[in-house]
Amino acid sequence: MNVKNTQVTVVGLARSGVAAARLLQAAGAHVTVADRKERSELSAVLAQLDAAHVGITVGSGYEAALESAELVIISPGVPYRMEALERVRRRGVKVISELELASRFVSAPMLALTGTNGKSTTVTLIGKMLQESGKRAFVGGNLGTALSEAAIQTVQASQQGSPSPFDFLVVEVSSFQLETVEQFHPWIAGLLNVTVDHQDRYESIDEYVAAKRRIFESQKPTDYALFNLDDQRVAALRYGVKARVLGFTRQSALPSDVTGGAYLDGDRIMTTVTGVRQEICRRQEIRIIGDHNVENVMAATSYALLSGCSLEAIRRVLMTFPGLEHALEIVRDRRGVRFVNDSKGTNVDATLKALESIDQPIWLIAGGRDKGGDFSRLAPAIRQRVKGLILIGEATPLIAQAMAGFPSISRATSLKEAVQAAADNAAEGGVVLFSPACASFDMFADYQDRGRQFKALVQSLPA
């Protein structure tokens, strides 16, 4: 993409917006950044930019930065349907995501993955498998480091006459990022699962699925598309792609219309991705907890084998990787009670999987900002597994209503109060699980901030 001397406006100054602005500058564009937050709230972010050569329009009049734009880049948190962006499109100006922008500047094969739950764990596993096999891998996207950071390094290497700094780009992709892609082209694209989420952004589950499906849109017959065959919504999408179809399933065989993939044979995880039937490992050899992580392992291994990783390297990663921060992360054992941080549990299905992963009696801390989830789906698991439910945040009344009849519900005005209540009431041999089933933005900067505050509060409890 040639953006030299082009007037480009970047809307949204989260991590990806800042990275996009820096990439555009490296590529010679005239960059303006825009955000509805006031300058005082953005001081730390703005310090990361070359303020002398970047236009800055923030606060209530930030939409004025769109008027002279010849190209607009939006961060994932910016609704692509907002009226100001519609006016831009009516002028014939393209509005694309940071993901789409960055993808135009990279040259290494992209291994992209989306899904409602499990993306970050699976992408991290793929990256570790590649690195364990001696391959130079970028790992990021929606997970932490924006793809634009890899693009900046690629542009700089090209300007110096050097080859690409990466062998593979492992990219976690959200539905928000996929809404405005045009040419985003992964060599391997995968869809882990689709459950009800972000219904505060989408009008229906079908619209949400359609956004996820766009990850396969620009693939060719020489590419690979990977599907969770146990998820009906996901499995049905495999019939409309151009790429070679792969799948993974907890069943004992793959369907005949799938080129290859991974499946369960008793307690053995098997793969046929390379055309040869091989055992990856036994279920009990995977270090990370939770049955849902079997699916994540199948997906990650499929990517790794296609990318030339050895089974030995893959097994070493599976036997040692403890899991991600904020994803069923064991924080502390105190007085016979285990405290687990699952702040990444931002929707109902994620919290259901967390509950199903723990066999001991649970004291559950949940709540936050509702995203349109059906909290009643938690009721059977809570009645079966939870001894005490402590609610925080804006969604407290909604969750309490959905749990009507459950005898042990309490409400806390802060996370500190919730942690103290759980610590006071949990009995030896039990687990205090922080899995909110909600977004974090009512009380915290993001789920990482929420999880770290939980961990700090747990660590501060007297021994």
Secondary structure as GFF3:
##gff-version 3
##sequence-region A 1 463
A	DSSP	beta_strand	7	11	.	.	.	ID=ss1
A	DSSP	alpha_helix	15	26	.	.	.	ID=ss2
A	DSSP	beta_strand	30	35	.	.	.	ID=ss3
A	DSSP	three_ten_helix	39	41	.	.	.	ID=ss4
A	DSSP	alpha_helix	43	46	.	.	.	ID=ss5
A	DSSP	three_ten_helix	51	53	.	.	.	ID=ss6
A	DSSP	beta_strand	54	58	.	.	.	ID=ss7
A	DSSP	three_ten_helix	62	66	.	.	.	ID=ss8
A	DSSP	beta_strand	71	74	.	.	.	ID=ss9
A	DSSP	alpha_helix	83	90	.	.	.	ID=ss10
A	DSSP	beta_strand	94	97	.	.	.	ID=ss11
A	DSSP	alpha_helix	98	103	.	.	.	ID=ss12
A	DSSP	beta_strand	110	114	.	.	.	ID=ss13
A	DSSP	alpha_helix	119	132	.	.	.	ID=ss14
A	DSSP	beta_strand	137	141	.	.	.	ID=ss15
A	DSSP	alpha_helix	147	159	.	.	.	ID=ss16
A	DSSP	beta_strand	168	172	.	.	.	ID=ss17
A	DSSP	alpha_helix	175	178	.	.	.	ID=ss18
A	DSSP	beta_strand	188	191	.	.	.	ID=ss19
A	DSSP	alpha_helix	205	213	.	.	.	ID=ss20
A	DSSP	three_ten_helix	214	216	.	.	.	ID=ss21
A	DSSP	beta_strand	224	228	.	.	.	ID=ss22
A	DSSP	alpha_helix	232	236	.	.	.	ID=ss23
A	DSSP	three_ten_helix	237	240	.	.	.	ID=ss24
A	DSSP	beta_strand	244	248	.	.	.	ID=ss25
A	DSSP	beta_strand	260	265	.	.	.	ID=ss26
A	DSSP	beta_strand	268	271	.	.	.	ID=ss27
A	DSSP	beta_strand	278	282	.	.	.	ID=ss28
A	DSSP	three_ten_helix	283	285	.	.	.	ID=ss29
A	DSSP	alpha_helix	292	306	.	.	.	ID=ss30
A	DSSP	alpha_helix	311	320	.	.	.	ID=ss31
A	DSSP	beta_strand	329	334	.	.	.	ID=ss32
A	DSSP	beta_strand	337	341	.	.	.	ID=ss33
A	DSSP	alpha_helix	348	356	.	.	.	ID=ss34
A	DSSP	beta_strand	362	366	.	.	.	ID=ss35
A	DSSP	three_ten_helix	375	378	.	.	.	ID=ss36
A	DSSP	alpha_helix	379	385	.	.	.	ID=ss37
A	DSSP	beta_strand	386	391	.	.	.	ID=ss38
A	DSSP	alpha_helix	396	402	.	.	.	ID=ss39
A	DSSP	beta_strand	409	411	.	.	.	ID=ss40
A	DSSP	alpha_helix	415	425	.	.	.	ID=ss41
A	DSSP	beta_strand	431	434	.	.	.	ID=ss42
A	DSSP	alpha_helix	447	459	.	.	.	ID=ss43
###
